[in-house]
Amino acid sequence: MIRFGPAGIPLSCKGRTLKDGIEDVHNLGLTAIEIPMVRAGTVERYPEEEEIGLCIRDLKDGLVVEIIRDDMQICDPKEPIESDDILVMMASGVADSYASLMPIGNMAKRLDVKVSMHTPYYMDLGSNNEHTARCLNNIRHAGIITNALGGDVVVTNLGLYDDLNNTDEIDANIIDNVLSIMEWWEDSGIRTRLGVEITGRIEAFGSLDQVLDLCDRVDGIVPIMNFPHYHSRTRGSLLTAADFKEVLDQISPYCKDGIHTLFSGVEHNDGNERRLTPIKKGDLKFEPLAETLADMDRDVTVISGSPLLEHDAMYMKVIHERVLTKRVVKAMRAKKKDEATTGGTYEEDD
């Protein structure tokens, strides 16, 4: 199945909650939504007296994502809260409380809307400084939230090269940090996949080769094909259906549970993305990708990262359906022509 959806709550949505966004996506005939983790800050507080003995999933006030106890980070939603615990709460979360995440996720499943989440775009897993620690927490918290929603994948990039003469050390730090994240991921029972995104700038970790090499080194992570990023980084290489097929064939073996992608128009220069644009602008066209998707027997999600969000998600869906319709019509015409040439496919009984 090929799914299309916006990177965020649709611009036309009257409400601004995740629940509103999922309902609006469904009403627009779309089947996916990627939640941007734009305000990932957390606050820490001690539990109120009436909260002691309850679990994270019981709390109704604020999106508490984990418990800190004796320097341990506990994300089990069934763990009873103790008086000396510290509760970690999202300052501006995607929902009012942890308790509301599962009902929202169940609603998304009923409406056949696949949910994913994107971590903050400025990430740094290579410097091993205070910001790196915050980035690692952002990925963990995205995993906790998306898992509670029953979501498909957490998408992240991994950082810039602040010193292009020291890339080996940065690469080593990134690999070590991703390994630690995946160890925590498995120990915590997170079922949501962790995806590493192709990036759109030369000075950022995230070429296709780097991402696939990381997937070979670290079990459990999957590559995320961001087409405008790849197109920018490779100086406008995605022109034909064969170009799109080549990159999808490279990531497909790593994506047994479906391929997650992002598409939009893009302006780029010298191997670097300048800005994302509406699909009809720029030299990255969707029609060749639509031809490739029509040939694929795989589950693929295509997220619109365009400034037009749902408008371009619907545009891609229409183009894809148009390609499928043309192929059906062409096959029917060929069949009729063959029947006319052979005198029909049925023989009369004697």
N, C-alpha and C positions, 0 to 999 in steps of 0.2 A: 504494500500500500504506500502511496506517495501522499504525505501530509504537508499542508501549508499553514503558516500562521505567523503572527507578528512577534517582534522582540519587545514585548511590553504590552500594557493594557491599550487596546485600540484607542486611537485619538478621538473617534466618534462616540466612545462609551460615555454615557452620562454619569455613571458612578466611577470611582477611582480605586475601588478595592479589587483584590485578586478575584474574589467571587464574581463581582460585576464583570471583570475582564473576561473570565472564562465563559460566562453566559453570553457575552457579546460576541466572542469568537465563534461560539456555536451558532448563534443566530445569523452570523455572516456567512455560514457555510464552510468555515475553516475548521481545522482539526488539530491545531497545535498552538502553544504559546510558550515563549521563553521569558522568564521573569528576570529582569535586570536587578542585580543586587547593588543598587545605586547608593544607598545609605546603610553601610555595613557596620557602623559604630555600635559598641555595646556599653552598657553601664552595669556596674556591679552593686548589689545591695544585699543586706541581710534579710532573711525571711521574717515576715510578720508572725506574731504568735499563733494566729489561726492557720498559718500555712505549714507549720511544723507537723510532720507526719503525713502530709499530702505528697503527691508526686507532681512532677512538671506538667504532666498531661491533665492534672486536676485544676491547675491555676487558671483563672479567668481574666486576670488583670495583667496585661503585658506579655510579650512573647519571650518567655524564659526558655533558653535553649540548652543550658547545662548548669551543673552544680560544681563548684570548686570546694573540695574537702581535703584538707591536709595536703595541699599541692597536687591533688589528683583532679582531673577533669572528667566529670561523670555526665554522660549524655543519655543514659538509660531513662526513658520517660516514666518507668515504673519504680524508680528508686525513691524511697521515702526521704523527705527533706528533714535534716537535723538542725538543731538550734544554732550550731556553730558554722553551718554551711554558708557559702556565698553564692548567690544566684546571679547568673550572667544573663542579662536581658538585652535583646536587640533594641537599640534606641528608636529605630523606625523600621519595624518589621513588615513583612508581607501580609501579616494577619494580626488580629487582636491578641491572640494567645496561642500557645501550643495546642490547646484543646480544640481549637477551630481548624487546625490544619488537616486532620483526617477527614472531617466532613466535607471540606472543600475539595480534597483529593478524590473522595468518593463521588462527588458531584461531577468532577472532570471526567471520571471514568464512565459515568452514566451518559454523559454528553459526547463521549468519544473524543475528548480533547487531551492530547498528550502534553504533559507539563515538563518543562526543563527550567534550569536556572543558570544565569551567567554571573560569575563573581565580578567584583569591581575590576575595571579595565586596567587600572594602574596596579600591577602586581610586581613583587620583587622577591623571588625565591633564590636569588643568586648572591646577594650581598651579606646575608646572615647578620643583619642588624635588627634594631627594634621594629622597623617597618616589616622586615621579613617575618617576624613573629606574628604581627597583626595579619599579614597576608595568609599565613598558615591557619590562623584562627578563622579568617574569612572563608577559606575553603572548607574547613571542618563544619562551620556553622551552616554553610550552604548545603553540605551533605546531610546534616541533621534535618534541616527544614524540608529539602526536596524529598528525602526518604520518608518523612512523615506525610508528605503530600502524595506519596506513591509515584513520584516523578521519575522520568526516564534517565536524565543525565544532568550532571553539573558540569558546565563549560568554564574553563579557565585558561588564561595565558600565564606565563611564568616569569616574565621580567625582561628588562633591558640590559644591554652591556654598557655599564657606565664607564668602563675602561676597555676599549677594543684591543688593548695589548695584553689583557688579562682574561681572555675568554675561557681558557682551559679551567681556571679556578672557578669561574662563575658557573660553567657547565657542570663541574663536579659538585658544587653546592646545590645546584638545581636537582641533579639526580638524587643526591642524598636526601634532600627535603621531600621530594616526591615519594621516595621509598618510605620515609617515615610517615607521610600522610596515608599511603596505602596500607601500611601496617596498622595504623589507627583505624582506618576505614574498615578493614576486615575484622579487627578485634571488636569494633563497635557494632558489627552486624549491619552496616549500611548496604542496602541492596541496590541503591541508585548507582549508576556508572559514573566514573570520573573521566571527563574528556579534556584533552589538551588541544588547544586551538592553533591552527596555522595563523601566524601573525603577518602584519602588512608592512613591516619596516625592517630594513637590513640590520639595524642595530638592536633588534629584539630577538631573543631566543624564540624559535618557532618556524623555521623553514620546514618544508615537508619532510626532508631527510632527517632533520633533528627530531621532529615529532615521532616519526616511525622508529627511529633508533631508540628513543625513550620508551616507546611501547614494547620494543623487544627486550629492553633492560628491566622494565618494571611491570610485573604481572598486574592485570586488572584495569589498566587505563586504556582509553580508546582515542584515536585521532578524530578531531573535529575539522571538517573541511569548510573553512571560511573562504568562499570563492573570490570576493573582492580583495581580501588580504593576499591570497595566493596570486591572483592576477596582477596586483601591484608589485609584489615582491619579485615576480618573474617577468616584469616589464611588459605586461600585456600579452601573455602567452595563451590565454583561453579565448580562442577565436572560433573553433569548429567543434562539432559534436565529438569528433575523435579526440580533441584536446581534453574535453570534460571527461570522456570515458577513460582516458589514460590515468588521470589523477584519482578518479573514483575506483578504478581497478586496483590501484596501489593501496588505498585505505580499506577496501572492502574486506580483506581477510582478517582484519583486526576488529571488525564490527559485526560480530555474529548476531547481535540482538538489534540490528538496525543501524543505518548510517544517519548521522546528524550533521546538517549543513546550514550555512547561512548565505544569503544572496542579497545583493543590492547593486545599484550602479556605483561607480567609484571614479574619482579623479586621482591620478598617480603620476609620479615623476621620479626617474632614476632609481627605480626599485623600491620606492616608498609611497605608501598611501597618503594622500593629502586629506581627503574627506570622502565619506559615503554620500551618495546622491540617489535620487529617484532612478528606478531601473531604466527608464527611457533615455536617460542622459549618460554620456560617457561611451566608452568602447567595449564595455562588458555587456553582452547581450544574453537574454534568457533563452531565446528560441533554440540555440544549439544545445543547451542543457536540457530543455524540454524533450528534444529528440532523443537524447541519451537516456533520460529517465523512462521514456516510453519503451525502451529496449531492456530495462533492468527488471529482473525478477527478485527484487529486494525491497524491504521496508526502508524508505528514505523520508526523513523530515527536512523540509526546506523552510527556514526561518527568514522572514523579511527583516533585514536590518536597515532598510530604506527609511529616510525621513518621513515617507508617506505610510509607513507601517502597514496597517491592514489593507489599504488601497492597493499597494504593490503585492501583498500576499494574495489578494483576490485576483489581481492581474496575472500572476504566475499560474494560479489554479486554472484560469480561463485558457491561457496559452497551452498549458499541459493537456487540458481536455480537448482543445481544438486539434492538437497533434494526434491524440488517440482517435478522435472522430474521423480525421482524414485517413488514418490507416485502416479503420474499419470500412469506410466507403471504398477505398482503393481495393481492399480484399474482396468486397462484394462484387465490384465491377469486374475484377479479374476472374472470379468464379463464374459470373454470368457469361463472360466472353468465352471461357473454357467450355461451358455447357453448350453455348451456341455453336462452337467449332466442332464439338464431338457429337452434336445432335442430341444432347440431353444426357442425364445421368441414370435414367431409369429405363429398364427394358420391359416390354409387354410380355405377359404370360402367353404361352402357346394355347 
